[in-house]
Amino acid sequence: MVNYLLKKSYQLKDLKEIKFKDLWGDQGVFTTMWIYGVPPRILFFKNHINNLVKSTKAYSIKKSSIRSDILRSIKKNLNSKKKYNHLLRIALTKNTLTVSLRQRIKPKLNFNLKLVNLKRQKPEYKNLKYKEILKHLSKLDNSKSDIGLCSNKKIFETGTSNLFFIKNGMMLKKIITYWSIYYQVRILKI
């Protein structure tokens, strides 16, 4: 399972620290960002935060200072002198904001995609209804495998990657999975 280097939970109303709660399966949203270097930088930071704030509205997580609260909790939990190569996760429900940090797994060259018959709830949002996906991912070596979520004989997304479909001519189709958090591209023929 995941080995957290940092895990903190806060009451959303006043940002007072409370006992850590993972929040997987709860009614809420999250984002996971690659944090790297000294001082720490976060890849596609503005996009992640904007999507997270947009998702909070769809899940009726209402607080006028939500963006600044998220930014404050990130800043509070990062060390500007530490060299990072980690994954930073921010999760929110109506009552709780969590910050967690775990080591980034470096993917191996022989990477593969295992197809599973599963469709995420409300896939337009990064919601916390991920337990079924995590169950599948926990059975794999995540340095060389991911899952492809399929429904009605169509691949919609993966557990931890982004999918781009490219048609190259009439005969050849390729799936390219781009691990934005890893800066690596994998090409799989189907």
N, C-alpha and C positions, 0 to 999 in steps of 0.2 A: 504494500500500500504506500501512500504518499508519506514522505518524511518531511514535515514542515520545519523550516528554520526559524519561522516567525508565525505566530497566529494570535491575533487580537480581535476581540469583539467589543463594540461600543453601542450604547443605547443611541438610537438615531435622534431622539428628541433633544439630547443635551451633550452627546459625545462622551459620556462618562463610560469608563471601561467596565465591562462585565465579563463573566466567565465565557471563554471561547465556545462558540457554537458554529459548527461547520456550515449549516444552512442548506446543504444539498437536499433536494426534495421539497423545500419550503416554497411558498408563494413569493417569488422575488426574482431578482436579476443579478448577473455577474459579468465581469470581464476579466480576462487573463492577459497580461502584458509581459513582454520580454524586457527585462531591465538588465543593463549591461554597462561595464566600464566604470571609470573613476574620473570625475564625479558621475554619479549614476545618470544614465539616459534611458528613456523608454521609447521603444520603436512604435511609431504611429500613435503617440500618446494622445494628441488632440482627438483623433478619430475614435479611439477607445473611450475616452471620457464623454465625448458628444453622444456616442451610441448608448453608453450606459445611462446618461441623464435622460435621453429620449425614451429608453426602455422603462425607466422608473415611472414616467408619466403613464405609459400603457398599463402598468401594474398598480396604478393608484398609490404609489409611494410619493406622498406629497410633503414637501418641505421647501420653503423658498430658498434656503441656503444649501440645497443638496450638492450643487457643484463645488462650492467652497468647502463644505464639510468633507467631501471625498478628497479634494486636494490637500486639505489640512491633515487628514488621517494618513495620507501617503507620505507627506513631508515629515510628519511626526515619527514614522516608523522606518525611515531610511537614514542611512549614515552616509554623508557626503564624502567621507574619506575611505569608505569600503569599496573594494572592487567587486562588482556584481556580474554575474552571469546566471540569472535566476528568472523564475516566473512569479510575477506579482499578481495576486488575485484580489479583486475587490468585489464583495457581494453585499446586496442590500435586500432587506425585507421592509415592511412598514415600520418595524420597531428596531431593527438591528443593522449595523454596518460592520462588516468584517474585513480585515486585511490579513492576508497570509502570503508567505514567501516560501518557495521550494526551489531546490536545485533544478536547473534546466537539464534535461536528458538530451545528449547529443545523438542524433540519428545515425545509424550505420548505413553503409552504401547498399546493402541488399534489402532495402526497405520494401514492404509489401502492404497490401490493403486487403483485409478480410471483410467480405460482404455479409451484412446481417439484415434481416427483415425487421426494420425498426424505423419509425418516423418520430422525430422530436416534437413535443407539444409546442405550439406557437413558434415555429422555427425562425420567424422573422425577428425574434428577440432572443438574446442570450439569457434564457431563463434558468432557474435553478432545478427544474424538473429533469435532472440528468442521471438519476440513480440507475436507470436501465442501461444507459450508455456506459456509465462507470463500471457496471457489473461486467460488461463485455470487455472493456479496456483493461480491467484488473487481471484478466486471464492471459494477457499478451505481454510480450517484452516490448514496451513502448519505444525502445530505441530502434526497433526494426519492423514494427507493425502498427497499423492503425485500423480502425473499422470504417467501412463505407456503409452509410445508412440507406437502405433501399426500401421502397414501397411500390407495389404494383409494377414490378420489374424495371423500376427506374432508380438510379442513384441520385440522392438529393444532396448529401453532404457527408462529411467524415466526423469522427469523434473529436479530433484535435487539429485538423488541417483545413485548408480551403481547397475547393475543387474548381478547376477551369476546364471546360470541355472545348476541344479544338477539333474541327473536321479538316483533315489534310487530304484533299482529293476525294474521289468517290469511294475508294476501297479501304482506306486506312483511317481508323479513329484512334485517338490517343486521349488518355486522361492525364492531365498534369496536376499534381498536387503541389501546391506551393506552401511551404512552411514559412510564413512570414516571420514567425518567431525564431526560426532557425536559419534564415537566409539560404535555404537550399531548395532546389527544384528536383522532383522525381518524375520521371516519365514512365508510365505503365501502359503497355499495349493491350487492347481488348479486341 
